[in-house]
Amino acid sequence: MRILDRYIILLFGRFFCLALGTFSGIYLLVDFVEKVDDFIEHHAAWPLYVSFFLNKVPMVVSQVTPLAVLLGTFLTVAGLSRNGELTAMFSGGIGLGRILRPLFALAFGIVIANFSVNEYLLPATNEKMNHIFYHQVKKNPVTFLREGGIWLREENRIVHIRALEPQRKILQGIVIYSLDDRFQIFETEEASRAVYETGRWIAEAAVVRRFDPGTGTVTRDTTLRNHPLNFHKDPNEFRNAEAKREELNFEQLRHLAAKLREEGFNAASYRVDMHSRLAAPFSSFIMAFLGIPFALRGSRRAGVAMGMAVGIGIGMGYFFLQAALTAFGYSGLLPPPVAAWSANLIFFLLGLWLFLTLEK
């Protein structure tokens, strides 16, 4: 490795680690302020505080990494430019592409590392974190969002839900088994889709079957339109189950989305999350690509402070755009690959334009 490469890598490493630590600390502090009331209200033991936030650290680091890459790249290039080091390198016959090569290599390495963390570490730490907060602290009943869907019990009924979207108040593939005192099934309600309206779950079309508990034979089989289901959980009670999507990696989401599509259910939100597992880590490379021309422009015209502020603004704009596009993907207004990757493409094109319009 040449001395120049080592110098740039060490310079970037210091700024990147400083930015990563700062952003992670701010994120955890804000989250602590938001969550501490829940811990206090439910009289949680102090080890639960520690365990919850330790398990949250990998997720926080993964989410702020692109912004840390942006700031680290900006400060590295802006510092080289402001100190005249870039000019000295150009005078020595070293081109901009050769100078930036270690930064791009580092950014690509961070993409791979971030994807590996998201795929292999985050599902386990998110599962532990959700279990601590929702079940050990808030004492919510345990629900399971896995390949087979959610199973839960309500009074004398056992309910199976294939897929749910609490934000839109929609259940898909719901089956309700009503049991008598001897734990025998005497009625089932099946619906492919139900919407929460006026305090009730309304199935567009429900098949209701009555059984003879003694023989198990069907005594009635009817199909009802706009049928209020015998199920009374509020959509807000499913927030913890929905959060468990964080516990699924790319391969699990891909398999689950394929199964739901095969069974005729709407898998758009799961496919958006699946593609986002790939697009989110790659944003680190986009941020590096975007931070360089902003650093060169900012350091020459408005100073490092103004350029840094612009860089952070660009990073926040990226995340707001990504969140909006993801919401469009969830609602079906955009195809899942478009919803997940459009922000990366837009900001890559912006960075390319900034590179092409740099002053020679």
Residue, then its C-alpha position, 0 to 999 in steps of 0.5 A: m500500500r502506498i504512503l498516500d493511500r495509508y494517509i487518506i485511509l487514516l484521515f478518513g478513518r478518524f473522521f468516520c469514527l468520530a462521526l459514527g460515534t457522535f451520531s450513534g450517541i445522539y440517536l441513543l440519547v434521544d431514544f433513551v429519553e423517549k423510552v425511559d418513561d415506559f421503563i419507569e412506568h412498568h418498574a423495569a429492573w436496571p439490567l433491562y435498560v442496559s440489555f435493551f440499549l446494548n442490543k439496539v447499538p448494532m441497529v443504530v450503527s447500521q442506520v447512521t453509517p451512511l451519514a457518517v460516511l458522508l461526513g467522513t468523506f466530506l471532511t477528508v476531501a475538504g481538509l485536503s483541499r483547504n490545506g493545499e494538499l490536493t494542489a500539491m498532489f496535482s502538481g506531482g502528477i497524481g490525478l483526482g481519480r487516483i487520490l479518491r480511489p482509497l475512499f471509494a474502496l473504503a466505502f465499498g468495504i463499508v457497504i459489504a460490512n453493513f450488509s453483513v451486519n444487517e443480514y446476520l447480526l441485526p435479526a438476532t439483536n432486534e429480536k432480543m431488543n423487541h422481546i425485552f421492550y414489548h414483553q419483559v417491560k410492557k408485558n404485552p402478550v407474545t405474538f409470532l411473525r414468522e413464515g407461518g404468520i401470527w398465532l394468538r388467543e383471545e378469550n375462547r378463540i384461537v386466531h391465525i393471521r397470515a399477514l398484517e399491516p397495522q399502519r393501514k389497519i389490514l389483516q390478510g388470511i385470517v382464520i378464527y377458531s371458536l372453542d367450547d368449554r371442552f376445547q372443541i371447535f364449534e365454529t370457524e371464520e375465514a377471510s382473505r382480507a379484513v379492514y378495521e372500521t368503526g371499532r370492528w374488523i370487517a371482512e370483505a367476504a367471510v366463510v363461516r362454518r359451524f361444527d357439531p362438537g361431538t362428531g366434527t361434521v359441518t352443520r352450516d357453511t355460509t359466505l357472508r359479505n362485509h361480515p364483522l369478525n368475532f375478533h376485537k383486538d385494536p390495530n395498535e396492539f399489533r405494533n409489536a408484531e409488525a416491528k418483528r419484520e426487523e428480525l427478518n433478513f433478506e433471505q427470510l423476507r424473500h421467501l416469505a414474500a414468495k409464499l404470500r404471493e403464491e397463496g394469493f395475498n398482497a406481499a408488496s410491503y414485504r417485497v419493499d422491505m426485502h429490496s430495502r435490505l440491499a438498497a440501504p447498505f449501498s447508500s453508504f457508497i452513494m453518500a461517499f460519491l456525493g460528499i466528494p464534489f460537495a467538499l470540493r465546492g464547499s471548501r473553495r467557496a463557502g468554507v468547511a462549516m457551510g459545506m459540512a452543513v450542506g452535506i448533512g442537509i443532503g444526507m437528511g434529504y436522502f433519508f426523507l426521500q427514502a422514507a417517502l418512496t418506501a411508503f409509496g411502495y407499501s401502498g402499492l403506488l410504486p413497484p417494490p424495486v423502484a421504491a427501494w432503489s429510487a433514492n439511491l439512483i436519484f442521489f447517484l445522478l446528483g453526485l454524477w452531475l456535481f462531479l461533471t460540473l466541477e471547476k477544472 
